Amino acid sequence: MIEVRNITKIYNKGKPNEIVAIREINMKIEDGSIVAITGPSGCGKTTLLSIIGLILTPTYGEIIYDGESVLKFSDNWKTNFRRSKIGFIFQHINLLPQYTAIENILLPLYSMNVNPSQYMERAIELLSRLRILERAKYRVEQLSGGEQQRVAFIRALIKDPDYIFADEPTVFVDEETSRIIHGLIQELRDRGKTIVISTHDSELLKIADKVYKMASGRLL
């Protein structure tokens, strides 16, 4: 289980341009569940997702994984935890343009003590399921926005993480690809994975086990 306790994130704290991005957030995320966070643009969804996924550090509060408060640990520990346990799908994709789709997918594995070639079969399977196998050797700039989104989705899944954080994972894809992604997310849950999604997608909200609504940096 992931527990979020009194999380607050303040940018430029104490300065004239101080911004309170999120305030006093409390939530529980059960293992093997899909949790969706929804709300208007700018309400703090991405900030909250990044904090739970240990990419951002909150100004106040605690993040607890399986009973262990993890914010007290070093940045190096958090990096290793993310590398081994977390897959993150960014809304703005963050692919490296100088590499091909398959190279981007396998790239995170080079920072782990594994042989990336061992994951080639899994990469090809996921590329095929998301219907972009023929684009595997295309460079990023040769891919459409929807194709890039699918590559980013596969990159997050390639190491079979326990926790998947997805920031608007269907925002750039067509309706058919959205349905495929919905099915994959449900399969991941059925395999015991924990999925936390920031989304406006009404169909994703339907398959979530729990939905949190946000407005102006707070949970409603």
N, C-alpha and C positions, 0 to 999 in steps of 0.2 A: 504493500500500500504506500501511496505517496500522500503525505499530509502537508498542507500549506497553512501556516499559522501567522496571522497578522502581518502579511506581507505588504510593505509600502515601498514604493520607488519614487524618489525625488531627484529630479535633475537640477543642477545648479543650486543646490541647497544653500539657503541663506543669502542668495544674491537677488538683485531686482528682477531678474528673469527666471526665478525659480518656477519649476513646473512639477506638480504632483501628478505623476503618470498613473499610478494605481495607489489605492489607499485601503489598508486594513482588510486584506483579502484572506478569507479562511475557506478551505475546501478539502475534501477527501477524495482520493482517486483510488478505487479498488483495483487490485491486480486482476488482469484478464477482463478488463472492461473498456468500453469506448466512452470517453467523456468529451463533450463538445462545449466550447465556449463561444457564445454568440453575442452580438451587439453592434451598434453603429460603428462606422470607421472612426478611428481616433479615440475609442473608449478605453484602450489599454489592453486589448486582447493579445497583441503580439508581444508587448512587454511582459505580460504575465506568463505567456507560454515560454519566452526566453529565460525567465527567472526559474520557472519550474524545471526547465531543461538544463539549468546550470550554465547558460551562456552569459546571462547578466547576473549581477549581484544586487540584491535589494538593499535599500537604505536601512530598513528594519525588518524583523521577522525571521521565521525559520522555515526551512524546507527539510522534510523528514522522509527518507526512503527506508522502508522496512524497519522502522523504529530508531533509525540512526540520523541524527541531525547533521547534515552534510556541509552546511555553509562554513563550519569551523575548520574544515580541511583546507589544505593548500591549493593554489591554482593548479599545480602539477597533478595533485590527486583528482581534482575535478576533471581535468583534461583526460586523464586515464579512464575515469569513470564514464565520461561521455563517449570516449572512443570504444569502449568495450560493451557498454550497456544501452546506449541511446542512439537512435536514428532520428535526425532532424530534417524535416522538409521545409525549406524556407519559401516564403511567398515570392521573394524576388530571385529565387532559384540558385544564384551563386555558383553557377558552373564556370569552369575555367575555359575561356574561349580558344586557347591555343591547342586544346586537346579534343579528341573525338568523343563521341557519346560513350563508347565502351571504356575508354581511358578515364573519363570522368567518373564512371560508375565504380571502377576498380581502384581509383586513386586513394580513397581512405584506407585501404587495406595495407598500403605501403608503410603506414605508421604503426602497424601492428606486427606482431611476430608470427606472420603467416605468409604463405606463398599465394599471391593474388591469382595465379593461374588455377589454383584449386577451386576458385569461385566462378570460373568462366561459365561452367554449365548452368549455375544458378542465374548468372547475369543474362545468358542467352534465353533461358526459360522466361524470365521476367520481361525481357525485351519483346519476346514473342507474344506473351499474354497481353502486353500493353500495345501491341501492334506497331512496333517501331524497330523490329529486328533488322529490316532492310536499311535502317538509318544508323546502325551500330558504328560504322566507320566514318560517319559524317562529322565534320567539325561543328562546334556549337553554333557558329554564325550561319551554318547551312540548314539549321533546324528551325522550324516555326516555334512560336511561343508555347503552344500546346505540347509539341514534341520535347522541348526543353523541360517543361514541367514533368513530363513522364520520366525523362532521364533522371531528374532530381529525385523523383519518388523512388526509382529503382536504386539509386545511390544510397538512399537512407535505409533501404531494406537489405542491401547486399550482405552485410555481416550478421544478419538475423538477430537484431537487437531485442532486448526485453521490453524496452520502452520506445514508443514512436511518437514524436511530436510533429504535428503537421499544421503549418500556417497557411490556411486557404489552399488546400491541396488540389482543388478542382477549379480554381478561378480562371485558369487559362485554357482549359480543355473543353472539347465538345461534349455533347450530351452522352454519346455512346461511350467515350472514354471515361466520363464521370461514372457511368454505371459499372464499368470494369473496376475502377478504383474503389467504388463502394463495396463491390464484392470482395476485393482483396483485403480491405480493411476488416470486413466481417470475418474472413478466413483467419486473419491474424489474431483477432479476438478469440476465435474458436480454438486457436493453438495456444492460448494463454498469454498472448501479448497484451500490454497495456497501451492504449492509444489515446492521446489527448490532441484534440483538433480545435483550431480556431476557424470558424466558418460562418458564411451566410447561406450555405447550400442547404435548402430545406430537406432534401433527400438524405443528406448526411445527418441532419438533426433527427430524422426519423429512426435511423439505425443506432443512435447513441443510447447507451444505458442511462446516462445522466446528462442533462443540459444545464449549464450555468449561463445566465444572462448578465451582461455588463452594461453599464452606462456611466460615463464621466468618471472612470477609474474605480468604480465600486461594483460589487456583485449586487444584483437586485434580489 
